[in-house]
Each structure stands twice: as structure tokens, then as C-alpha cells.
Amino acid sequence: MYFLGIGLILLALKFMEIDPVATWSWLLVLAPFGLAVAWWAWADASGYTKRKAMQAEEARKQARLDKSRDAIGIKRNTKR
């Protein structure tokens, strides 16, 4: 996501002809978009995206369980 943001900023600076980006080649200005595509391809191919989604789901599940246990007065297990 950072590559996409940097690419948009550089693109806007190049379009508005703000120095020093105005003198850079278009290849350099558009490079962050290529890096973003490469990152997303790697993240999907390696399973990184799925692992992060599963970790977030597990954290939400654990928070929900802890909240329910606190509501009925059961102490949480601290040995995780």
C-alpha cells in the first residue's frame, strides 16, 4: 500500500511539474506502481495475505471469548 501512495504522490508531482520530480524520467516516477504489483503478486503467491487474515480472525475470536468470559466472571487463562 505504501508503494501505491508513493506512486500517486510522485505522479501528481510530475503532472504538476514540481521540482525535482519534474525533471525525473517517467520510468522512475512510475516505478512504485510496478513495485506495488510485484508486492501484491508475492504476497498472494506466498500465502502472506491469507496468514495475516487468519491471524486477524484469530485475534477477533480470542477477544470475543475473553469478553464473554469476563462478562460471566470466569478468569482468563494467562498461559497462552
Biopython code that builds the backbone (N, CA, C, O; Angstrom):
import numpy as np
from Bio.PDB.StructureBuilder import StructureBuilder

atoms = [
    (1, "MET", "N", (0.822, -1.188, 0.000)),
    (1, "MET", "CA", (0.000, 0.000, 0.000)),
    (1, "MET", "C", (0.873, 1.262, 0.000)),
    (1, "MET", "O", (0.510, 2.287, -0.577)),
    (2, "TYR", "N", (2.024, 1.160, 0.658)),
    (2, "TYR", "CA", (2.922, 2.319, 0.693)),
    (2, "TYR", "C", (3.441, 2.652, -0.702)),
    (2, "TYR", "O", (3.565, 3.823, -1.059)),
    (3, "PHE", "N", (3.743, 1.617, -1.492)),
    (3, "PHE", "CA", (4.222, 1.856, -2.851)),
    (3, "PHE", "C", (3.175, 2.589, -3.678)),
    (3, "PHE", "O", (3.508, 3.469, -4.471)),
    (4, "LEU", "N", (1.921, 2.229, -3.494)),
    (4, "LEU", "CA", (0.843, 2.875, -4.234)),
    (4, "LEU", "C", (0.728, 4.350, -3.844)),
    (4, "LEU", "O", (0.561, 5.211, -4.708)),
    (5, "GLY", "N", (0.817, 4.636, -2.560)),
    (5, "GLY", "CA", (0.760, 6.025, -2.093)),
    (5, "GLY", "C", (1.925, 6.856, -2.609)),
    (5, "GLY", "O", (1.744, 7.992, -3.050)),
    (6, "ILE", "N", (3.121, 6.281, -2.551)),
    (6, "ILE", "CA", (4.301, 6.991, -3.056)),
    (6, "ILE", "C", (4.162, 7.234, -4.555)),
    (6, "ILE", "O", (4.491, 8.311, -5.050)),
    (7, "GLY", "N", (3.670, 6.223, -5.272)),
    (7, "GLY", "CA", (3.479, 6.373, -6.715)),
    (7, "GLY", "C", (2.489, 7.472, -7.057)),
    (7, "GLY", "O", (2.709, 8.239, -7.994)),
    (8, "LEU", "N", (1.396, 7.554, -6.301)),
    (8, "LEU", "CA", (0.406, 8.613, -6.551)),
    (8, "LEU", "C", (0.981, 9.999, -6.278)),
    (8, "LEU", "O", (0.722, 10.946, -7.021)),
    (9, "ILE", "N", (1.758, 10.108, -5.211)),
    (9, "ILE", "CA", (2.382, 11.401, -4.892)),
    (9, "ILE", "C", (3.363, 11.805, -5.985)),
    (9, "ILE", "O", (3.347, 12.947, -6.444)),
    (10, "LEU", "N", (4.224, 10.864, -6.407)),
    (10, "LEU", "CA", (5.184, 11.174, -7.468)),
    (10, "LEU", "C", (4.490, 11.508, -8.775)),
    (10, "LEU", "O", (4.920, 12.406, -9.499)),
    (11, "LEU", "N", (3.421, 10.792, -9.079)),
    (11, "LEU", "CA", (2.669, 11.070, -10.302)),
    (11, "LEU", "C", (2.068, 12.474, -10.273)),
    (11, "LEU", "O", (2.112, 13.191, -11.273)),
    (12, "ALA", "N", (1.515, 12.862, -9.142)),
    (12, "ALA", "CA", (0.944, 14.208, -9.014)),
    (12, "ALA", "C", (2.032, 15.274, -9.127)),
    (12, "ALA", "O", (1.839, 16.302, -9.775)),
    (13, "LEU", "N", (3.178, 15.018, -8.490)),
    (13, "LEU", "CA", (4.272, 15.994, -8.581)),
    (13, "LEU", "C", (4.791, 16.118, -10.006)),
    (13, "LEU", "O", (5.104, 17.222, -10.453)),
    (14, "LYS", "N", (4.887, 15.022, -10.716)),
    (14, "LYS", "CA", (5.341, 15.051, -12.108)),
    (14, "LYS", "C", (4.311, 15.758, -12.987)),
    (14, "LYS", "O", (4.683, 16.553, -13.850)),
    (15, "PHE", "N", (3.036, 15.483, -12.781)),
    (15, "PHE", "CA", (1.978, 16.101, -13.576)),
    (15, "PHE", "C", (1.932, 17.616, -13.354)),
    (15, "PHE", "O", (1.715, 18.376, -14.298)),
    (16, "MET", "N", (2.137, 18.053, -12.101)),
    (16, "MET", "CA", (2.111, 19.487, -11.788)),
    (16, "MET", "C", (3.457, 20.158, -12.029)),
    (16, "MET", "O", (3.613, 21.354, -11.782)),
    (17, "GLU", "N", (4.426, 19.390, -12.511)),
    (17, "GLU", "CA", (5.766, 19.886, -12.852)),
    (17, "GLU", "C", (6.446, 20.585, -11.686)),
    (17, "GLU", "O", (6.974, 21.688, -11.825)),
    (18, "ILE", "N", (6.425, 19.928, -10.540)),
    (18, "ILE", "CA", (7.070, 20.449, -9.345)),
    (18, "ILE", "C", (8.474, 19.841, -9.262)),
    (18, "ILE", "O", (8.644, 18.625, -9.349)),
    (19, "ASP", "N", (9.472, 20.710, -9.092)),
    (19, "ASP", "CA", (10.862, 20.245, -8.997)),
    (19, "ASP", "C", (11.082, 19.507, -7.709)),
    (19, "ASP", "O", (10.418, 19.850, -6.732)),
    (20, "PRO", "N", (11.933, 18.545, -7.613)),
    (20, "PRO", "CA", (12.815, 17.963, -8.630)),
    (20, "PRO", "C", (12.155, 16.845, -9.437)),
    (20, "PRO", "O", (12.759, 16.324, -10.375)),
    (21, "VAL", "N", (10.940, 16.476, -9.088)),
    (21, "VAL", "CA", (10.281, 15.351, -9.766)),
    (21, "VAL", "C", (9.997, 15.666, -11.229)),
    (21, "VAL", "O", (9.937, 14.748, -12.048)),
    (22, "ALA", "N", (9.823, 16.923, -11.577)),
    (22, "ALA", "CA", (9.511, 17.305, -12.958)),
    (22, "ALA", "C", (10.636, 16.918, -13.911)),
    (22, "ALA", "O", (10.382, 16.677, -15.091)),
    (23, "THR", "N", (11.858, 16.856, -13.431)),
    (23, "THR", "CA", (12.994, 16.521, -14.296)),
    (23, "THR", "C", (13.293, 15.027, -14.330)),
    (23, "THR", "O", (14.134, 14.591, -15.116)),
    (24, "TRP", "N", (12.629, 14.236, -13.503)),
    (24, "TRP", "CA", (12.860, 12.786, -13.462)),
    (24, "TRP", "C", (12.220, 12.124, -14.672)),
    (24, "TRP", "O", (11.277, 12.656, -15.257)),
    (25, "SER", "N", (12.733, 10.975, -15.037)),
    (25, "SER", "CA", (12.144, 10.226, -16.153)),
    (25, "SER", "C", (10.827, 9.595, -15.685)),
    (25, "SER", "O", (10.602, 9.382, -14.494)),
    (26, "TRP", "N", (9.971, 9.308, -16.668)),
    (26, "TRP", "CA", (8.686, 8.693, -16.341)),
    (26, "TRP", "C", (8.870, 7.296, -15.758)),
    (26, "TRP", "O", (8.064, 6.850, -14.941)),
    (27, "LEU", "N", (9.924, 6.609, -16.173)),
    (27, "LEU", "CA", (10.203, 5.273, -15.650)),
    (27, "LEU", "C", (10.431, 5.319, -14.142)),
    (27, "LEU", "O", (9.937, 4.457, -13.415)),
    (28, "LEU", "N", (11.153, 6.290, -13.681)),
    (28, "LEU", "CA", (11.416, 6.440, -12.249)),
    (28, "LEU", "C", (10.152, 6.834, -11.489)),
    (28, "LEU", "O", (9.931, 6.374, -10.369)),
    (29, "VAL", "N", (9.337, 7.671, -12.086)),
    (29, "VAL", "CA", (8.105, 8.124, -11.435)),
    (29, "VAL", "C", (7.085, 6.982, -11.329)),
    (29, "VAL", "O", (6.362, 6.884, -10.338)),
    (30, "LEU", "N", (7.030, 6.132, -12.341)),
    (30, "LEU", "CA", (6.051, 5.046, -12.354)),
    (30, "LEU", "C", (6.559, 3.758, -11.695)),
    (30, "LEU", "O", (5.799, 2.801, -11.555)),
    (31, "ALA", "N", (7.817, 3.725, -11.296)),
    (31, "ALA", "CA", (8.407, 2.524, -10.682)),
    (31, "ALA", "C", (7.664, 2.050, -9.426)),
    (31, "ALA", "O", (7.514, 0.840, -9.253)),
    (32, "PRO", "N", (7.187, 2.945, -8.534)),
    (32, "PRO", "CA", (6.465, 2.449, -7.356)),
    (32, "PRO", "C", (5.208, 1.640, -7.689)),
    (32, "PRO", "O", (4.828, 0.755, -6.923)),
    (33, "PHE", "N", (4.561, 1.930, -8.815)),
    (33, "PHE", "CA", (3.387, 1.151, -9.210)),
    (33, "PHE", "C", (3.790, -0.280, -9.578)),
    (33, "PHE", "O", (3.086, -1.233, -9.243)),
    (34, "GLY", "N", (4.922, -0.425, -10.267)),
    (34, "GLY", "CA", (5.443, -1.747, -10.589)),
    (34, "GLY", "C", (5.840, -2.508, -9.333)),
    (34, "GLY", "O", (5.615, -3.715, -9.234)),
    (35, "LEU", "N", (6.435, -1.797, -8.368)),
    (35, "LEU", "CA", (6.805, -2.431, -7.104)),
    (35, "LEU", "C", (5.563, -2.867, -6.327)),
    (35, "LEU", "O", (5.580, -3.907, -5.669)),
    (36, "ALA", "N", (4.502, -2.094, -6.395)),
    (36, "ALA", "CA", (3.253, -2.466, -5.719)),
    (36, "ALA", "C", (2.665, -3.725, -6.330)),
    (36, "ALA", "O", (2.190, -4.602, -5.608)),
    (37, "VAL", "N", (2.691, -3.822, -7.646)),
    (37, "VAL", "CA", (2.182, -5.021, -8.316)),
    (37, "VAL", "C", (3.028, -6.229, -7.938)),
    (37, "VAL", "O", (2.493, -7.308, -7.686)),
    (38, "ALA", "N", (4.349, -6.053, -7.898)),
    (38, "ALA", "CA", (5.241, -7.152, -7.514)),
    (38, "ALA", "C", (4.983, -7.588, -6.078)),
    (38, "ALA", "O", (4.972, -8.783, -5.783)),
    (39, "TRP", "N", (4.773, -6.622, -5.181)),
    (39, "TRP", "CA", (4.496, -6.945, -3.778)),
    (39, "TRP", "C", (3.194, -7.742, -3.651)),
    (39, "TRP", "O", (3.152, -8.759, -2.958)),
    (40, "TRP", "N", (2.138, -7.281, -4.317)),
    (40, "TRP", "CA", (0.857, -7.974, -4.222)),
    (40, "TRP", "C", (0.943, -9.374, -4.819)),
    (40, "TRP", "O", (0.340, -10.311, -4.294)),
    (41, "ALA", "N", (1.688, -9.522, -5.910)),
    (41, "ALA", "CA", (1.846, -10.848, -6.514)),
    (41, "ALA", "C", (2.589, -11.775, -5.555)),
    (41, "ALA", "O", (2.199, -12.930, -5.383)),
    (42, "TRP", "N", (3.653, -11.278, -4.931)),
    (42, "TRP", "CA", (4.403, -12.097, -3.987)),
    (42, "TRP", "C", (3.549, -12.442, -2.763)),
    (42, "TRP", "O", (3.539, -13.586, -2.310)),
    (43, "ALA", "N", (2.840, -11.454, -2.235)),
    (43, "ALA", "CA", (2.033, -11.674, -1.029)),
    (43, "ALA", "C", (0.951, -12.728, -1.283)),
    (43, "ALA", "O", (0.687, -13.567, -0.422)),
    (44, "ASP", "N", (0.339, -12.686, -2.437)),
    (44, "ASP", "CA", (-0.695, -13.684, -2.753)),
    (44, "ASP", "C", (-0.089, -15.054, -3.024)),
    (44, "ASP", "O", (-0.636, -16.067, -2.588)),
    (45, "ALA", "N", (1.030, -15.098, -3.735)),
    (45, "ALA", "CA", (1.645, -16.373, -4.087)),
    (45, "ALA", "C", (2.255, -17.082, -2.874)),
    (45, "ALA", "O", (2.238, -18.310, -2.797)),
    (46, "SER", "N", (2.788, -16.311, -1.936)),
    (46, "SER", "CA", (3.460, -16.913, -0.784)),
    (46, "SER", "C", (2.500, -17.272, 0.348)),
    (46, "SER", "O", (2.880, -17.989, 1.274)),
    (47, "GLY", "N", (1.271, -16.786, 0.284)),
    (47, "GLY", "CA", (0.314, -17.051, 1.349)),
    (47, "GLY", "C", (0.362, -16.027, 2.466)),
    (47, "GLY", "O", (-0.321, -16.186, 3.478)),
    (48, "TYR", "N", (1.157, -14.979, 2.301)),
    (48, "TYR", "CA", (1.290, -13.940, 3.322)),
    (48, "TYR", "C", (-0.057, -13.292, 3.626)),
    (48, "TYR", "O", (-0.401, -13.084, 4.790)),
    (49, "THR", "N", (-0.809, -12.977, 2.596)),
    (49, "THR", "CA", (-2.108, -12.329, 2.769)),
    (49, "THR", "C", (-3.067, -13.210, 3.559)),
    (49, "THR", "O", (-3.761, -12.733, 4.457)),
    (50, "LYS", "N", (-3.103, -14.483, 3.227)),
    (50, "LYS", "CA", (-4.001, -15.417, 3.909)),
    (50, "LYS", "C", (-3.601, -15.594, 5.371)),
    (50, "LYS", "O", (-4.463, -15.647, 6.248)),
    (51, "ARG", "N", (-2.284, -15.688, 5.641)),
    (51, "ARG", "CA", (-1.823, -15.825, 7.032)),
    (51, "ARG", "C", (-2.217, -14.616, 7.860)),
    (51, "ARG", "O", (-2.662, -14.767, 8.997)),
    (52, "LYS", "N", (-2.062, -13.418, 7.307)),
    (52, "LYS", "CA", (-2.433, -12.205, 8.034)),
    (52, "LYS", "C", (-3.934, -12.170, 8.304)),
    (52, "LYS", "O", (-4.357, -11.759, 9.385)),
    (53, "ALA", "N", (-4.733, -12.590, 7.346)),
    (53, "ALA", "CA", (-6.182, -12.624, 7.533)),
    (53, "ALA", "C", (-6.553, -13.625, 8.619)),
    (53, "ALA", "O", (-7.432, -13.354, 9.437)),
    (54, "MET", "N", (-5.894, -14.777, 8.633)),
    (54, "MET", "CA", (-6.176, -15.783, 9.651)),
    (54, "MET", "C", (-5.752, -15.301, 11.040)),
    (54, "MET", "O", (-6.444, -15.573, 12.021)),
    (55, "GLN", "N", (-4.630, -14.593, 11.134)),
    (55, "GLN", "CA", (-4.192, -14.059, 12.418)),
    (55, "GLN", "C", (-5.175, -13.022, 12.946)),
    (55, "GLN", "O", (-5.482, -13.011, 14.138)),
    (56, "ALA", "N", (-5.666, -12.161, 12.079)),
    (56, "ALA", "CA", (-6.640, -11.155, 12.489)),
    (56, "ALA", "C", (-7.942, -11.815, 12.944)),
    (56, "ALA", "O", (-8.545, -11.390, 13.930)),
    (57, "GLU", "N", (-8.371, -12.847, 12.229)),
    (57, "GLU", "CA", (-9.588, -13.560, 12.603)),
    (57, "GLU", "C", (-9.414, -14.242, 13.965)),
    (57, "GLU", "O", (-10.328, -14.220, 14.789)),
    (58, "GLU", "N", (-8.260, -14.837, 14.198)),
    (58, "GLU", "CA", (-7.988, -15.494, 15.473)),
    (58, "GLU", "C", (-7.954, -14.483, 16.625)),
    (58, "GLU", "O", (-8.435, -14.771, 17.721)),
    (59, "ALA", "N", (-7.390, -13.311, 16.375)),
    (59, "ALA", "CA", (-7.352, -12.273, 17.404)),
    (59, "ALA", "C", (-8.758, -11.789, 17.752)),
    (59, "ALA", "O", (-9.071, -11.584, 18.925)),
    (60, "ARG", "N", (-9.614, -11.604, 16.732)),
    (60, "ARG", "CA", (-11.009, -11.195, 16.983)),
    (60, "ARG", "C", (-11.752, -12.273, 17.766)),
    (60, "ARG", "O", (-12.530, -11.973, 18.671)),
    (61, "LYS", "N", (-11.507, -13.519, 17.409)),
    (61, "LYS", "CA", (-12.158, -14.637, 18.096)),
    (61, "LYS", "C", (-11.733, -14.678, 19.559)),
    (61, "LYS", "O", (-12.570, -14.855, 20.444)),
    (62, "GLN", "N", (-10.434, -14.515, 19.818)),
    (62, "GLN", "CA", (-9.937, -14.552, 21.185)),
    (62, "GLN", "C", (-10.473, -13.368, 22.003)),
    (62, "GLN", "O", (-10.814, -13.528, 23.175)),
    (63, "ALA", "N", (-10.545, -12.194, 21.391)),
    (63, "ALA", "CA", (-11.086, -11.030, 22.091)),
    (63, "ALA", "C", (-12.556, -11.247, 22.454)),
    (63, "ALA", "O", (-12.998, -10.877, 23.542)),
    (64, "ARG", "N", (-13.303, -11.848, 21.532)),
    (64, "ARG", "CA", (-14.710, -12.143, 21.790)),
    (64, "ARG", "C", (-14.859, -13.154, 22.930)),
    (64, "ARG", "O", (-15.730, -12.999, 23.787)),
    (65, "LEU", "N", (-14.017, -14.181, 22.941)),
    (65, "LEU", "CA", (-14.050, -15.169, 24.019)),
    (65, "LEU", "C", (-13.682, -14.536, 25.359)),
    (65, "LEU", "O", (-14.334, -14.799, 26.370)),
    (66, "ASP", "N", (-12.649, -13.711, 25.373)),
    (66, "ASP", "CA", (-12.229, -13.051, 26.612)),
    (66, "ASP", "C", (-13.326, -12.138, 27.151)),
    (66, "ASP", "O", (-13.563, -12.091, 28.358)),
    (67, "LYS", "N", (-13.987, -11.421, 26.261)),
    (67, "LYS", "CA", (-15.067, -10.532, 26.678)),
    (67, "LYS", "C", (-16.224, -11.328, 27.276)),
    (67, "LYS", "O", (-16.802, -10.932, 28.288)),
    (68, "SER", "N", (-16.553, -12.440, 26.650)),
    (68, "SER", "CA", (-17.636, -13.283, 27.159)),
    (68, "SER", "C", (-17.276, -13.892, 28.509)),
    (68, "SER", "O", (-18.116, -13.950, 29.407)),
    (69, "ARG", "N", (-16.048, -14.339, 28.657)),
    (69, "ARG", "CA", (-15.610, -14.920, 29.926)),
    (69, "ARG", "C", (-15.599, -13.879, 31.039)),
    (69, "ARG", "O", (-15.981, -14.168, 32.173)),
    (70, "ASP", "N", (-15.161, -12.672, 30.710)),
    (70, "ASP", "CA", (-15.173, -11.599, 31.712)),
    (70, "ASP", "C", (-16.601, -11.269, 32.131)),
    (70, "ASP", "O", (-16.860, -10.974, 33.298)),
    (71, "ALA", "N", (-17.527, -11.321, 31.173)),
    (71, "ALA", "CA", (-18.916, -10.977, 31.471)),
    (71, "ALA", "C", (-19.559, -11.967, 32.427)),
    (71, "ALA", "O", (-20.414, -11.592, 33.230)),
    (72, "ILE", "N", (-19.153, -13.234, 32.346)),
    (72, "ILE", "CA", (-19.758, -14.217, 33.248)),
    (72, "ILE", "C", (-18.876, -14.509, 34.468)),
    (72, "ILE", "O", (-19.226, -15.335, 35.311)),
    (73, "GLY", "N", (-17.729, -13.824, 34.553)),
    (73, "GLY", "CA", (-16.897, -13.917, 35.746)),
    (73, "GLY", "C", (-15.872, -15.037, 35.767)),
    (73, "GLY", "O", (-15.384, -15.407, 36.834)),
    (74, "ILE", "N", (-15.543, -15.574, 34.622)),
    (74, "ILE", "CA", (-14.510, -16.613, 34.542)),
    (74, "ILE", "C", (-13.182, -15.914, 34.274)),
    (74, "ILE", "O", (-13.071, -15.067, 33.389)),
    (75, "LYS", "N", (-12.173, -16.294, 35.069)),
    (75, "LYS", "CA", (-10.855, -15.682, 34.867)),
    (75, "LYS", "C", (-10.217, -16.218, 33.589)),
    (75, "LYS", "O", (-10.395, -17.379, 33.219)),
    (76, "ARG", "N", (-9.468, -15.338, 32.927)),
    (76, "ARG", "CA", (-8.794, -15.721, 31.678)),
    (76, "ARG", "C", (-7.582, -16.585, 31.971)),
    (76, "ARG", "O", (-6.926, -16.440, 33.002)),
    (77, "ASN", "N", (-7.302, -17.476, 31.053)),
    (77, "ASN", "CA", (-6.114, -18.313, 31.125)),
    (77, "ASN", "C", (-4.927, -17.484, 30.650)),
    (77, "ASN", "O", (-4.896, -17.079, 29.488)),
    (78, "THR", "N", (-3.953, -17.222, 31.513)),
    (78, "THR", "CA", (-2.828, -16.384, 31.152)),
    (78, "THR", "C", (-1.682, -17.168, 30.544)),
    (78, "THR", "O", (-0.673, -16.574, 30.165)),
    (79, "LYS", "N", (-1.803, -18.473, 30.441)),
    (79, "LYS", "CA", (-0.737, -19.309, 29.889)),
    (79, "LYS", "C", (-0.976, -19.566, 28.401)),
    (79, "LYS", "O", (-1.234, -20.703, 28.006)),
    (80, "ARG", "N", (-0.893, -18.528, 27.579)),
    (80, "ARG", "CA", (-1.069, -18.687, 26.135)),
    (80, "ARG", "C", (0.232, -18.680, 25.450)),
    (80, "ARG", "O", (0.285, -18.802, 24.226)),
]
sb = StructureBuilder()
sb.init_structure("model")
sb.init_model(0)
sb.init_chain("A")
sb.init_seg("    ")
for serial, (resi, resn, name, xyz) in enumerate(atoms, 1):
    if name == "N":
        sb.init_residue(resn, " ", resi, " ")
    sb.init_atom(name, np.array(xyz, "f"), 0.0, 1.0, " ", f" {name:<3s}", serial, name[0])
structure = sb.get_structure()
